[in-house]
Amino acid sequence: MIDKRYQGKGYGKEALRLALDFIKTWPCGKADLCWISYERDNIIAKNLYASFGFKETGEMCDDEIVAVLKFE
């Protein structure tokens, strides 16, 4: 999460890129998927995750939409 004062400056995008780069080093072993969830009305998060290739699954986790990124 990025503090409201710092949103819109690319910090979230950079943080997600760095997190995915780390995950792709397989620190806990090889994985096929990375999943996230976000609140249904958070269009900014939806668009950010989609820009990295996350696809909604149609599933919900509590009240949040689930999206996954398939690793190749």
CHARMM internal coordinates of N, CA and C (Angstrom, degrees):
IC EDIT
DIST 1 N 1 CA 1.4432
DIST 1 CA 1 C 1.5225
ANGL 1 N 1 CA 1 C 109.23
DIST 1 C 2 N 1.2908
ANGL 1 CA 1 C 2 N 114.57
DIHE 1 N 1 CA 1 C 2 N 139.72
DIST 2 N 2 CA 1.4584
ANGL 1 C 2 N 2 CA 120.98
DIHE 1 CA 1 C 2 N 2 CA 179.81
DIST 2 CA 2 C 1.5317
ANGL 2 N 2 CA 2 C 108.15
DIHE 1 C 2 N 2 CA 2 C -111.51
DIST 2 C 3 N 1.3282
ANGL 2 CA 2 C 3 N 116.66
DIHE 2 N 2 CA 2 C 3 N 129.26
DIST 3 N 3 CA 1.4569
ANGL 2 C 3 N 3 CA 121.70
DIHE 2 CA 2 C 3 N 3 CA 177.98
DIST 3 CA 3 C 1.5273
ANGL 3 N 3 CA 3 C 109.73
DIHE 2 C 3 N 3 CA 3 C -52.47
DIST 3 C 4 N 1.3163
ANGL 3 CA 3 C 4 N 115.37
DIHE 3 N 3 CA 3 C 4 N 140.17
DIST 4 N 4 CA 1.4678
ANGL 3 C 4 N 4 CA 121.63
DIHE 3 CA 3 C 4 N 4 CA -176.91
DIST 4 CA 4 C 1.5295
ANGL 4 N 4 CA 4 C 112.48
DIHE 3 C 4 N 4 CA 4 C -51.74
DIST 4 C 5 N 1.3331
ANGL 4 CA 4 C 5 N 118.00
DIHE 4 N 4 CA 4 C 5 N -34.62
DIST 5 N 5 CA 1.4727
ANGL 4 C 5 N 5 CA 120.98
DIHE 4 CA 4 C 5 N 5 CA -179.27
DIST 5 CA 5 C 1.5173
ANGL 5 N 5 CA 5 C 112.92
DIHE 4 C 5 N 5 CA 5 C -65.86
DIST 5 C 6 N 1.3353
ANGL 5 CA 5 C 6 N 116.70
DIHE 5 N 5 CA 5 C 6 N -20.97
DIST 6 N 6 CA 1.4671
ANGL 5 C 6 N 6 CA 120.68
DIHE 5 CA 5 C 6 N 6 CA -175.03
DIST 6 CA 6 C 1.5223
ANGL 6 N 6 CA 6 C 113.15
DIHE 5 C 6 N 6 CA 6 C -112.15
DIST 6 C 7 N 1.3310
ANGL 6 CA 6 C 7 N 117.09
DIHE 6 N 6 CA 6 C 7 N 5.37
DIST 7 N 7 CA 1.4538
ANGL 6 C 7 N 7 CA 120.08
DIHE 6 CA 6 C 7 N 7 CA 179.25
DIST 7 CA 7 C 1.5182
ANGL 7 N 7 CA 7 C 110.68
DIHE 6 C 7 N 7 CA 7 C -72.59
DIST 7 C 8 N 1.3208
ANGL 7 CA 7 C 8 N 115.28
DIHE 7 N 7 CA 7 C 8 N 152.15
DIST 8 N 8 CA 1.4600
ANGL 7 C 8 N 8 CA 120.87
DIHE 7 CA 7 C 8 N 8 CA 178.74
DIST 8 CA 8 C 1.5145
ANGL 8 N 8 CA 8 C 113.58
DIHE 7 C 8 N 8 CA 8 C 82.76
DIST 8 C 9 N 1.3207
ANGL 8 CA 8 C 9 N 117.67
DIHE 8 N 8 CA 8 C 9 N 10.34
DIST 9 N 9 CA 1.4610
ANGL 8 C 9 N 9 CA 121.54
DIHE 8 CA 8 C 9 N 9 CA -178.64
DIST 9 CA 9 C 1.5305
ANGL 9 N 9 CA 9 C 112.52
DIHE 8 C 9 N 9 CA 9 C -111.13
DIST 9 C 10 N 1.3415
ANGL 9 CA 9 C 10 N 116.68
DIHE 9 N 9 CA 9 C 10 N 5.18
DIST 10 N 10 CA 1.4567
ANGL 9 C 10 N 10 CA 120.28
DIHE 9 CA 9 C 10 N 10 CA 178.03
DIST 10 CA 10 C 1.5215
ANGL 10 N 10 CA 10 C 114.82
DIHE 9 C 10 N 10 CA 10 C 89.91
DIST 10 C 11 N 1.3371
ANGL 10 CA 10 C 11 N 117.44
DIHE 10 N 10 CA 10 C 11 N 1.35
DIST 11 N 11 CA 1.4628
ANGL 10 C 11 N 11 CA 119.57
DIHE 10 CA 10 C 11 N 11 CA -178.57
DIST 11 CA 11 C 1.5270
ANGL 11 N 11 CA 11 C 112.19
DIHE 10 C 11 N 11 CA 11 C -66.83
DIST 11 C 12 N 1.3199
ANGL 11 CA 11 C 12 N 117.66
DIHE 11 N 11 CA 11 C 12 N -40.36
DIST 12 N 12 CA 1.4617
ANGL 11 C 12 N 12 CA 121.46
DIHE 11 CA 11 C 12 N 12 CA 179.11
DIST 12 CA 12 C 1.5135
ANGL 12 N 12 CA 12 C 111.46
DIHE 11 C 12 N 12 CA 12 C -63.31
DIST 12 C 13 N 1.3147
ANGL 12 CA 12 C 13 N 115.54
DIHE 12 N 12 CA 12 C 13 N -43.12
DIST 13 N 13 CA 1.4686
ANGL 12 C 13 N 13 CA 120.54
DIHE 12 CA 12 C 13 N 13 CA 179.18
DIST 13 CA 13 C 1.5259
ANGL 13 N 13 CA 13 C 110.86
DIHE 12 C 13 N 13 CA 13 C -63.04
DIST 13 C 14 N 1.3124
ANGL 13 CA 13 C 14 N 116.74
DIHE 13 N 13 CA 13 C 14 N -43.62
DIST 14 N 14 CA 1.4650
ANGL 13 C 14 N 14 CA 120.83
DIHE 13 CA 13 C 14 N 14 CA 179.02
DIST 14 CA 14 C 1.5314
ANGL 14 N 14 CA 14 C 111.07
DIHE 13 C 14 N 14 CA 14 C -67.03
DIST 14 C 15 N 1.3331
ANGL 14 CA 14 C 15 N 116.54
DIHE 14 N 14 CA 14 C 15 N -40.69
DIST 15 N 15 CA 1.4690
ANGL 14 C 15 N 15 CA 120.10
DIHE 14 CA 14 C 15 N 15 CA 178.58
DIST 15 CA 15 C 1.5298
ANGL 15 N 15 CA 15 C 110.70
DIHE 14 C 15 N 15 CA 15 C -62.86
DIST 15 C 16 N 1.3200
ANGL 15 CA 15 C 16 N 117.26
DIHE 15 N 15 CA 15 C 16 N -42.64
DIST 16 N 16 CA 1.4650
ANGL 15 C 16 N 16 CA 120.52
DIHE 15 CA 15 C 16 N 16 CA 178.67
DIST 16 CA 16 C 1.5198
ANGL 16 N 16 CA 16 C 110.54
DIHE 15 C 16 N 16 CA 16 C -65.53
DIST 16 C 17 N 1.3241
ANGL 16 CA 16 C 17 N 117.53
DIHE 16 N 16 CA 16 C 17 N -41.48
DIST 17 N 17 CA 1.4681
ANGL 16 C 17 N 17 CA 120.52
DIHE 16 CA 16 C 17 N 17 CA 178.25
DIST 17 CA 17 C 1.5254
ANGL 17 N 17 CA 17 C 110.60
DIHE 16 C 17 N 17 CA 17 C -60.15
DIST 17 C 18 N 1.3249
ANGL 17 CA 17 C 18 N 116.82
DIHE 17 N 17 CA 17 C 18 N -45.53
DIST 18 N 18 CA 1.4633
ANGL 17 C 18 N 18 CA 120.77
DIHE 17 CA 17 C 18 N 18 CA 179.30
DIST 18 CA 18 C 1.5325
ANGL 18 N 18 CA 18 C 111.65
DIHE 17 C 18 N 18 CA 18 C -64.61
DIST 18 C 19 N 1.3294
ANGL 18 CA 18 C 19 N 116.79
DIHE 18 N 18 CA 18 C 19 N -40.93
DIST 19 N 19 CA 1.4690
ANGL 18 C 19 N 19 CA 120.14
DIHE 18 CA 18 C 19 N 19 CA 178.85
DIST 19 CA 19 C 1.5255
ANGL 19 N 19 CA 19 C 110.49
DIHE 18 C 19 N 19 CA 19 C -63.05
DIST 19 C 20 N 1.3258
ANGL 19 CA 19 C 20 N 117.40
DIHE 19 N 19 CA 19 C 20 N -44.33
DIST 20 N 20 CA 1.4677
ANGL 19 C 20 N 20 CA 120.17
DIHE 19 CA 19 C 20 N 20 CA 179.61
DIST 20 CA 20 C 1.5252
ANGL 20 N 20 CA 20 C 111.27
DIHE 19 C 20 N 20 CA 20 C -67.06
DIST 20 C 21 N 1.3272
ANGL 20 CA 20 C 21 N 117.25
DIHE 20 N 20 CA 20 C 21 N -38.54
DIST 21 N 21 CA 1.4708
ANGL 20 C 21 N 21 CA 119.86
DIHE 20 CA 20 C 21 N 21 CA 176.15
DIST 21 CA 21 C 1.5263
ANGL 21 N 21 CA 21 C 110.44
DIHE 20 C 21 N 21 CA 21 C -59.62
DIST 21 C 22 N 1.3307
ANGL 21 CA 21 C 22 N 117.14
DIHE 21 N 21 CA 21 C 22 N -41.01
DIST 22 N 22 CA 1.4554
ANGL 21 C 22 N 22 CA 120.44
DIHE 21 CA 21 C 22 N 22 CA 178.36
DIST 22 CA 22 C 1.5248
ANGL 22 N 22 CA 22 C 111.09
DIHE 21 C 22 N 22 CA 22 C -66.47
DIST 22 C 23 N 1.3248
ANGL 22 CA 22 C 23 N 116.84
DIHE 22 N 22 CA 22 C 23 N -46.25
DIST 23 N 23 CA 1.4681
ANGL 22 C 23 N 23 CA 120.65
DIHE 22 CA 22 C 23 N 23 CA 179.60
DIST 23 CA 23 C 1.5316
ANGL 23 N 23 CA 23 C 110.43
DIHE 22 C 23 N 23 CA 23 C -57.23
DIST 23 C 24 N 1.3276
ANGL 23 CA 23 C 24 N 116.57
DIHE 23 N 23 CA 23 C 24 N -37.00
DIST 24 N 24 CA 1.4687
ANGL 23 C 24 N 24 CA 120.73
DIHE 23 CA 23 C 24 N 24 CA -178.49
DIST 24 CA 24 C 1.5252
ANGL 24 N 24 CA 24 C 113.48
DIHE 23 C 24 N 24 CA 24 C -72.66
DIST 24 C 25 N 1.3421
ANGL 24 CA 24 C 25 N 117.18
DIHE 24 N 24 CA 24 C 25 N -3.18
DIST 25 N 25 CA 1.4718
ANGL 24 C 25 N 25 CA 119.53
DIHE 24 CA 24 C 25 N 25 CA 171.55
DIST 25 CA 25 C 1.5215
ANGL 25 N 25 CA 25 C 109.95
DIHE 24 C 25 N 25 CA 25 C -85.16
DIST 25 C 26 N 1.3315
ANGL 25 CA 25 C 26 N 115.96
DIHE 25 N 25 CA 25 C 26 N -2.88
DIST 26 N 26 CA 1.4616
ANGL 25 C 26 N 26 CA 124.23
DIHE 25 CA 25 C 26 N 26 CA 176.93
DIST 26 CA 26 C 1.5293
ANGL 26 N 26 CA 26 C 112.60
DIHE 25 C 26 N 26 CA 26 C 56.15
DIST 26 C 27 N 1.3386
ANGL 26 CA 26 C 27 N 118.59
DIHE 26 N 26 CA 26 C 27 N 51.80
DIST 27 N 27 CA 1.4655
ANGL 26 C 27 N 27 CA 120.48
DIHE 26 CA 26 C 27 N 27 CA -178.08
DIST 27 CA 27 C 1.5357
ANGL 27 N 27 CA 27 C 113.20
DIHE 26 C 27 N 27 CA 27 C -63.84
DIST 27 C 28 N 1.3129
ANGL 27 CA 27 C 28 N 116.77
DIHE 27 N 27 CA 27 C 28 N -22.18
DIST 28 N 28 CA 1.4773
ANGL 27 C 28 N 28 CA 120.67
DIHE 27 CA 27 C 28 N 28 CA 179.52
DIST 28 CA 28 C 1.5243
ANGL 28 N 28 CA 28 C 110.97
DIHE 27 C 28 N 28 CA 28 C -114.67
DIST 28 C 29 N 1.3172
ANGL 28 CA 28 C 29 N 117.06
DIHE 28 N 28 CA 28 C 29 N 16.56
DIST 29 N 29 CA 1.4625
ANGL 28 C 29 N 29 CA 121.46
DIHE 28 CA 28 C 29 N 29 CA -177.74
DIST 29 CA 29 C 1.5178
ANGL 29 N 29 CA 29 C 111.39
DIHE 28 C 29 N 29 CA 29 C 103.40
DIST 29 C 30 N 1.3152
ANGL 29 CA 29 C 30 N 115.25
DIHE 29 N 29 CA 29 C 30 N 163.32
DIST 30 N 30 CA 1.4714
ANGL 29 C 30 N 30 CA 122.53
DIHE 29 CA 29 C 30 N 30 CA -177.44
DIST 30 CA 30 C 1.5199
ANGL 30 N 30 CA 30 C 110.68
DIHE 29 C 30 N 30 CA 30 C -61.61
DIST 30 C 31 N 1.3192
ANGL 30 CA 30 C 31 N 115.84
DIHE 30 N 30 CA 30 C 31 N 141.55
DIST 31 N 31 CA 1.4635
ANGL 30 C 31 N 31 CA 122.14
DIHE 30 CA 30 C 31 N 31 CA 178.23
DIST 31 CA 31 C 1.5171
ANGL 31 N 31 CA 31 C 109.17
DIHE 30 C 31 N 31 CA 31 C -134.08
DIST 31 C 32 N 1.3042
ANGL 31 CA 31 C 32 N 115.94
DIHE 31 N 31 CA 31 C 32 N 150.89
DIST 32 N 32 CA 1.4585
ANGL 31 C 32 N 32 CA 121.24
DIHE 31 CA 31 C 32 N 32 CA 176.92
DIST 32 CA 32 C 1.5232
ANGL 32 N 32 CA 32 C 112.46
DIHE 31 C 32 N 32 CA 32 C -95.05
DIST 32 C 33 N 1.3418
ANGL 32 CA 32 C 33 N 115.77
DIHE 32 N 32 CA 32 C 33 N -27.98
DIST 33 N 33 CA 1.4625
ANGL 32 C 33 N 33 CA 120.99
DIHE 32 CA 32 C 33 N 33 CA -173.92
DIST 33 CA 33 C 1.5238
ANGL 33 N 33 CA 33 C 111.52
DIHE 32 C 33 N 33 CA 33 C -135.79
DIST 33 C 34 N 1.3081
ANGL 33 CA 33 C 34 N 114.38
DIHE 33 N 33 CA 33 C 34 N 151.77
DIST 34 N 34 CA 1.4608
ANGL 33 C 34 N 34 CA 122.08
DIHE 33 CA 33 C 34 N 34 CA 167.44
DIST 34 CA 34 C 1.5238
ANGL 34 N 34 CA 34 C 105.11
DIHE 33 C 34 N 34 CA 34 C -123.78
DIST 34 C 35 N 1.3238
ANGL 34 CA 34 C 35 N 117.53
DIHE 34 N 34 CA 34 C 35 N 128.90
DIST 35 N 35 CA 1.4548
ANGL 34 C 35 N 35 CA 118.32
DIHE 34 CA 34 C 35 N 35 CA 179.74
DIST 35 CA 35 C 1.5178
ANGL 35 N 35 CA 35 C 110.98
DIHE 34 C 35 N 35 CA 35 C -120.22
DIST 35 C 36 N 1.3154
ANGL 35 CA 35 C 36 N 113.79
DIHE 35 N 35 CA 35 C 36 N 149.02
DIST 36 N 36 CA 1.4559
ANGL 35 C 36 N 36 CA 122.05
DIHE 35 CA 35 C 36 N 36 CA 177.93
DIST 36 CA 36 C 1.5286
ANGL 36 N 36 CA 36 C 107.47
DIHE 35 C 36 N 36 CA 36 C -135.66
DIST 36 C 37 N 1.3016
ANGL 36 CA 36 C 37 N 115.62
DIHE 36 N 36 CA 36 C 37 N 168.14
DIST 37 N 37 CA 1.4665
ANGL 36 C 37 N 37 CA 119.52
DIHE 36 CA 36 C 37 N 37 CA 172.77
DIST 37 CA 37 C 1.5255
ANGL 37 N 37 CA 37 C 108.02
DIHE 36 C 37 N 37 CA 37 C -140.34
DIST 37 C 38 N 1.3142
ANGL 37 CA 37 C 38 N 114.49
DIHE 37 N 37 CA 37 C 38 N 153.76
DIST 38 N 38 CA 1.4579
ANGL 37 C 38 N 38 CA 119.69
DIHE 37 CA 37 C 38 N 38 CA -179.58
DIST 38 CA 38 C 1.5198
ANGL 38 N 38 CA 38 C 109.50
DIHE 37 C 38 N 38 CA 38 C -151.73
DIST 38 C 39 N 1.3079
ANGL 38 CA 38 C 39 N 115.18
DIHE 38 N 38 CA 38 C 39 N 157.14
DIST 39 N 39 CA 1.4604
ANGL 38 C 39 N 39 CA 120.74
DIHE 38 CA 38 C 39 N 39 CA -179.36
DIST 39 CA 39 C 1.5200
ANGL 39 N 39 CA 39 C 110.20
DIHE 38 C 39 N 39 CA 39 C -67.25
DIST 39 C 40 N 1.3121
ANGL 39 CA 39 C 40 N 114.73
DIHE 39 N 39 CA 39 C 40 N 140.94
DIST 40 N 40 CA 1.4678
ANGL 39 C 40 N 40 CA 122.55
DIHE 39 CA 39 C 40 N 40 CA -174.55
DIST 40 CA 40 C 1.5361
ANGL 40 N 40 CA 40 C 113.08
DIHE 39 C 40 N 40 CA 40 C -54.53
DIST 40 C 41 N 1.3162
ANGL 40 CA 40 C 41 N 118.43
DIHE 40 N 40 CA 40 C 41 N -33.68
DIST 41 N 41 CA 1.4657
ANGL 40 C 41 N 41 CA 120.67
DIHE 40 CA 40 C 41 N 41 CA -177.20
DIST 41 CA 41 C 1.5356
ANGL 41 N 41 CA 41 C 113.06
DIHE 40 C 41 N 41 CA 41 C -90.60
DIST 41 C 42 N 1.3189
ANGL 41 CA 41 C 42 N 117.67
DIHE 41 N 41 CA 41 C 42 N 3.68
DIST 42 N 42 CA 1.4717
ANGL 41 C 42 N 42 CA 120.90
DIHE 41 CA 41 C 42 N 42 CA -178.93
DIST 42 CA 42 C 1.5398
ANGL 42 N 42 CA 42 C 109.67
DIHE 41 C 42 N 42 CA 42 C -90.76
DIST 42 C 43 N 1.3111
ANGL 42 CA 42 C 43 N 115.41
DIHE 42 N 42 CA 42 C 43 N 78.64
DIST 43 N 43 CA 1.4640
ANGL 42 C 43 N 43 CA 122.05
DIHE 42 CA 42 C 43 N 43 CA -177.13
DIST 43 CA 43 C 1.5267
ANGL 43 N 43 CA 43 C 111.23
DIHE 42 C 43 N 43 CA 43 C -65.62
DIST 43 C 44 N 1.3157
ANGL 43 CA 43 C 44 N 117.47
DIHE 43 N 43 CA 43 C 44 N -33.74
DIST 44 N 44 CA 1.4663
ANGL 43 C 44 N 44 CA 120.53
DIHE 43 CA 43 C 44 N 44 CA 178.95
DIST 44 CA 44 C 1.5219
ANGL 44 N 44 CA 44 C 110.09
DIHE 43 C 44 N 44 CA 44 C -63.09
DIST 44 C 45 N 1.3354
ANGL 44 CA 44 C 45 N 117.91
DIHE 44 N 44 CA 44 C 45 N -45.70
DIST 45 N 45 CA 1.4713
ANGL 44 C 45 N 45 CA 120.96
DIHE 44 CA 44 C 45 N 45 CA 177.36
DIST 45 CA 45 C 1.5213
ANGL 45 N 45 CA 45 C 110.06
DIHE 44 C 45 N 45 CA 45 C -62.82
DIST 45 C 46 N 1.3246
ANGL 45 CA 45 C 46 N 117.13
DIHE 45 N 45 CA 45 C 46 N -44.80
DIST 46 N 46 CA 1.4661
ANGL 45 C 46 N 46 CA 121.27
DIHE 45 CA 45 C 46 N 46 CA 179.29
DIST 46 CA 46 C 1.5288
ANGL 46 N 46 CA 46 C 110.38
DIHE 45 C 46 N 46 CA 46 C -55.43
DIST 46 C 47 N 1.3220
ANGL 46 CA 46 C 47 N 117.02
DIHE 46 N 46 CA 46 C 47 N -47.58
DIST 47 N 47 CA 1.4642
ANGL 46 C 47 N 47 CA 120.97
DIHE 46 CA 46 C 47 N 47 CA -178.75
DIST 47 CA 47 C 1.5270
ANGL 47 N 47 CA 47 C 111.92
DIHE 46 C 47 N 47 CA 47 C -68.01
DIST 47 C 48 N 1.3286
ANGL 47 CA 47 C 48 N 117.16
DIHE 47 N 47 CA 47 C 48 N -38.15
DIST 48 N 48 CA 1.4603
ANGL 47 C 48 N 48 CA 120.86
DIHE 47 CA 47 C 48 N 48 CA 177.73
DIST 48 CA 48 C 1.5195
ANGL 48 N 48 CA 48 C 109.88
DIHE 47 C 48 N 48 CA 48 C -61.19
DIST 48 C 49 N 1.3321
ANGL 48 CA 48 C 49 N 116.84
DIHE 48 N 48 CA 48 C 49 N -52.02
DIST 49 N 49 CA 1.4631
ANGL 48 C 49 N 49 CA 120.06
DIHE 48 CA 48 C 49 N 49 CA -178.92
DIST 49 CA 49 C 1.5278
ANGL 49 N 49 CA 49 C 111.20
DIHE 48 C 49 N 49 CA 49 C -62.81
DIST 49 C 50 N 1.3178
ANGL 49 CA 49 C 50 N 117.51
DIHE 49 N 49 CA 49 C 50 N -41.16
DIST 50 N 50 CA 1.4690
ANGL 49 C 50 N 50 CA 120.72
DIHE 49 CA 49 C 50 N 50 CA 178.58
DIST 50 CA 50 C 1.5272
ANGL 50 N 50 CA 50 C 110.96
DIHE 49 C 50 N 50 CA 50 C -61.47
DIST 50 C 51 N 1.3288
ANGL 50 CA 50 C 51 N 117.71
DIHE 50 N 50 CA 50 C 51 N -34.50
DIST 51 N 51 CA 1.4683
ANGL 50 C 51 N 51 CA 120.39
DIHE 50 CA 50 C 51 N 51 CA -179.45
DIST 51 CA 51 C 1.5331
ANGL 51 N 51 CA 51 C 111.83
DIHE 50 C 51 N 51 CA 51 C -66.06
DIST 51 C 52 N 1.3391
ANGL 51 CA 51 C 52 N 116.79
DIHE 51 N 51 CA 51 C 52 N -19.43
DIST 52 N 52 CA 1.4646
ANGL 51 C 52 N 52 CA 121.79
DIHE 51 CA 51 C 52 N 52 CA 176.85
DIST 52 CA 52 C 1.5235
ANGL 52 N 52 CA 52 C 111.64
DIHE 51 C 52 N 52 CA 52 C -96.81
DIST 52 C 53 N 1.3259
ANGL 52 CA 52 C 53 N 117.11
DIHE 52 N 52 CA 52 C 53 N -0.71
DIST 53 N 53 CA 1.4573
ANGL 52 C 53 N 53 CA 120.65
DIHE 52 CA 52 C 53 N 53 CA 177.50
DIST 53 CA 53 C 1.5113
ANGL 53 N 53 CA 53 C 115.68
DIHE 52 C 53 N 53 CA 53 C 101.62
DIST 53 C 54 N 1.3281
ANGL 53 CA 53 C 54 N 118.42
DIHE 53 N 53 CA 53 C 54 N 4.57
DIST 54 N 54 CA 1.4621
ANGL 53 C 54 N 54 CA 120.48
DIHE 53 CA 53 C 54 N 54 CA 176.83
DIST 54 CA 54 C 1.5283
ANGL 54 N 54 CA 54 C 109.31
DIHE 53 C 54 N 54 CA 54 C -67.89
DIST 54 C 55 N 1.3314
ANGL 54 CA 54 C 55 N 115.95
DIHE 54 N 54 CA 54 C 55 N 138.61
DIST 55 N 55 CA 1.4592
ANGL 54 C 55 N 55 CA 122.70
DIHE 54 CA 54 C 55 N 55 CA 178.94
DIST 55 CA 55 C 1.5252
ANGL 55 N 55 CA 55 C 109.02
DIHE 54 C 55 N 55 CA 55 C -121.69
DIST 55 C 56 N 1.3283
ANGL 55 CA 55 C 56 N 116.10
DIHE 55 N 55 CA 55 C 56 N 134.94
DIST 56 N 56 CA 1.4517
ANGL 55 C 56 N 56 CA 120.37
DIHE 55 CA 55 C 56 N 56 CA 176.62
DIST 56 CA 56 C 1.5211
ANGL 56 N 56 CA 56 C 109.80
DIHE 55 C 56 N 56 CA 56 C -66.05
DIST 56 C 57 N 1.3373
ANGL 56 CA 56 C 57 N 116.09
DIHE 56 N 56 CA 56 C 57 N 141.79
DIST 57 N 57 CA 1.4642
ANGL 56 C 57 N 57 CA 121.28
DIHE 56 CA 56 C 57 N 57 CA -177.36
DIST 57 CA 57 C 1.5226
ANGL 57 N 57 CA 57 C 112.81
DIHE 56 C 57 N 57 CA 57 C -97.14
DIST 57 C 58 N 1.3180
ANGL 57 CA 57 C 58 N 117.55
DIHE 57 N 57 CA 57 C 58 N -14.89
DIST 58 N 58 CA 1.4534
ANGL 57 C 58 N 58 CA 121.26
DIHE 57 CA 57 C 58 N 58 CA -172.75
DIST 58 CA 58 C 1.5238
ANGL 58 N 58 CA 58 C 111.62
DIHE 57 C 58 N 58 CA 58 C 89.90
DIST 58 C 59 N 1.3288
ANGL 58 CA 58 C 59 N 116.82
DIHE 58 N 58 CA 58 C 59 N -5.40
DIST 59 N 59 CA 1.4640
ANGL 58 C 59 N 59 CA 121.99
DIHE 58 CA 58 C 59 N 59 CA 178.45
DIST 59 CA 59 C 1.5228
ANGL 59 N 59 CA 59 C 109.60
DIHE 58 C 59 N 59 CA 59 C -91.03
DIST 59 C 60 N 1.3339
ANGL 59 CA 59 C 60 N 113.99
DIHE 59 N 59 CA 59 C 60 N 162.02
DIST 60 N 60 CA 1.4539
ANGL 59 C 60 N 60 CA 120.98
DIHE 59 CA 59 C 60 N 60 CA 176.09
DIST 60 CA 60 C 1.5245
ANGL 60 N 60 CA 60 C 108.10
DIHE 59 C 60 N 60 CA 60 C -124.97
DIST 60 C 61 N 1.3179
ANGL 60 CA 60 C 61 N 116.62
DIHE 60 N 60 CA 60 C 61 N 146.88
DIST 61 N 61 CA 1.4560
ANGL 60 C 61 N 61 CA 123.40
DIHE 60 CA 60 C 61 N 61 CA 172.02
DIST 61 CA 61 C 1.5216
ANGL 61 N 61 CA 61 C 105.00
DIHE 60 C 61 N 61 CA 61 C -118.79
DIST 61 C 62 N 1.3216
ANGL 61 CA 61 C 62 N 115.94
DIHE 61 N 61 CA 61 C 62 N 106.77
DIST 62 N 62 CA 1.4587
ANGL 61 C 62 N 62 CA 121.37
DIHE 61 CA 61 C 62 N 62 CA -168.43
DIST 62 CA 62 C 1.5274
ANGL 62 N 62 CA 62 C 107.22
DIHE 61 C 62 N 62 CA 62 C 56.49
DIST 62 C 63 N 1.3221
ANGL 62 CA 62 C 63 N 118.64
DIHE 62 N 62 CA 62 C 63 N -117.87
DIST 63 N 63 CA 1.4714
ANGL 62 C 63 N 63 CA 120.85
DIHE 62 CA 62 C 63 N 63 CA -179.71
DIST 63 CA 63 C 1.5234
ANGL 63 N 63 CA 63 C 112.15
DIHE 62 C 63 N 63 CA 63 C -104.23
DIST 63 C 64 N 1.3270
ANGL 63 CA 63 C 64 N 117.52
DIHE 63 N 63 CA 63 C 64 N 16.01
DIST 64 N 64 CA 1.4613
ANGL 63 C 64 N 64 CA 120.43
DIHE 63 CA 63 C 64 N 64 CA -175.82
DIST 64 CA 64 C 1.5362
ANGL 64 N 64 CA 64 C 112.10
DIHE 63 C 64 N 64 CA 64 C -110.36
DIST 64 C 65 N 1.3172
ANGL 64 CA 64 C 65 N 115.35
DIHE 64 N 64 CA 64 C 65 N 148.41
DIST 65 N 65 CA 1.4546
ANGL 64 C 65 N 65 CA 122.80
DIHE 64 CA 64 C 65 N 65 CA 176.96
DIST 65 CA 65 C 1.5273
ANGL 65 N 65 CA 65 C 108.75
DIHE 64 C 65 N 65 CA 65 C -77.06
DIST 65 C 66 N 1.3226
ANGL 65 CA 65 C 66 N 116.62
DIHE 65 N 65 CA 65 C 66 N 137.13
DIST 66 N 66 CA 1.4563
ANGL 65 C 66 N 66 CA 122.36
DIHE 65 CA 65 C 66 N 66 CA 178.42
DIST 66 CA 66 C 1.5280
ANGL 66 N 66 CA 66 C 109.36
DIHE 65 C 66 N 66 CA 66 C -98.76
DIST 66 C 67 N 1.3291
ANGL 66 CA 66 C 67 N 116.66
DIHE 66 N 66 CA 66 C 67 N 135.11
DIST 67 N 67 CA 1.4610
ANGL 66 C 67 N 67 CA 122.42
DIHE 66 CA 66 C 67 N 67 CA 174.82
DIST 67 CA 67 C 1.5235
ANGL 67 N 67 CA 67 C 107.88
DIHE 66 C 67 N 67 CA 67 C -133.92
DIST 67 C 68 N 1.3332
ANGL 67 CA 67 C 68 N 116.18
DIHE 67 N 67 CA 67 C 68 N 147.38
DIST 68 N 68 CA 1.4638
ANGL 67 C 68 N 68 CA 120.13
DIHE 67 CA 67 C 68 N 68 CA -178.65
DIST 68 CA 68 C 1.5255
ANGL 68 N 68 CA 68 C 110.45
DIHE 67 C 68 N 68 CA 68 C -126.28
DIST 68 C 69 N 1.3184
ANGL 68 CA 68 C 69 N 113.98
DIHE 68 N 68 CA 68 C 69 N 152.33
DIST 69 N 69 CA 1.4661
ANGL 68 C 69 N 69 CA 122.75
DIHE 68 CA 68 C 69 N 69 CA 173.09
DIST 69 CA 69 C 1.5120
ANGL 69 N 69 CA 69 C 106.30
DIHE 68 C 69 N 69 CA 69 C -117.05
DIST 69 C 70 N 1.3313
ANGL 69 CA 69 C 70 N 117.07
DIHE 69 N 69 CA 69 C 70 N 122.23
DIST 70 N 70 CA 1.4644
ANGL 69 C 70 N 70 CA 121.21
DIHE 69 CA 69 C 70 N 70 CA 177.77
DIST 70 CA 70 C 1.5161
ANGL 70 N 70 CA 70 C 108.91
DIHE 69 C 70 N 70 CA 70 C -87.91
DIST 70 C 71 N 1.3354
ANGL 70 CA 70 C 71 N 115.69
DIHE 70 N 70 CA 70 C 71 N 128.60
DIST 71 N 71 CA 1.4492
ANGL 70 C 71 N 71 CA 121.05
DIHE 70 CA 70 C 71 N 71 CA 176.75
DIST 71 CA 71 C 1.5282
ANGL 71 N 71 CA 71 C 108.63
DIHE 70 C 71 N 71 CA 71 C -86.91
DIST 71 C 72 N 1.3014
ANGL 71 CA 71 C 72 N 115.37
DIHE 71 N 71 CA 71 C 72 N 142.53
DIST 72 N 72 CA 1.4571
ANGL 71 C 72 N 72 CA 119.81
DIHE 71 CA 71 C 72 N 72 CA 179.73
DIST 72 CA 72 C 1.4977
ANGL 72 N 72 CA 72 C 111.41
DIHE 71 C 72 N 72 CA 72 C -112.79
END
COOR INIT
IC SEED 1 N 1 CA 1 C
IC BUILD
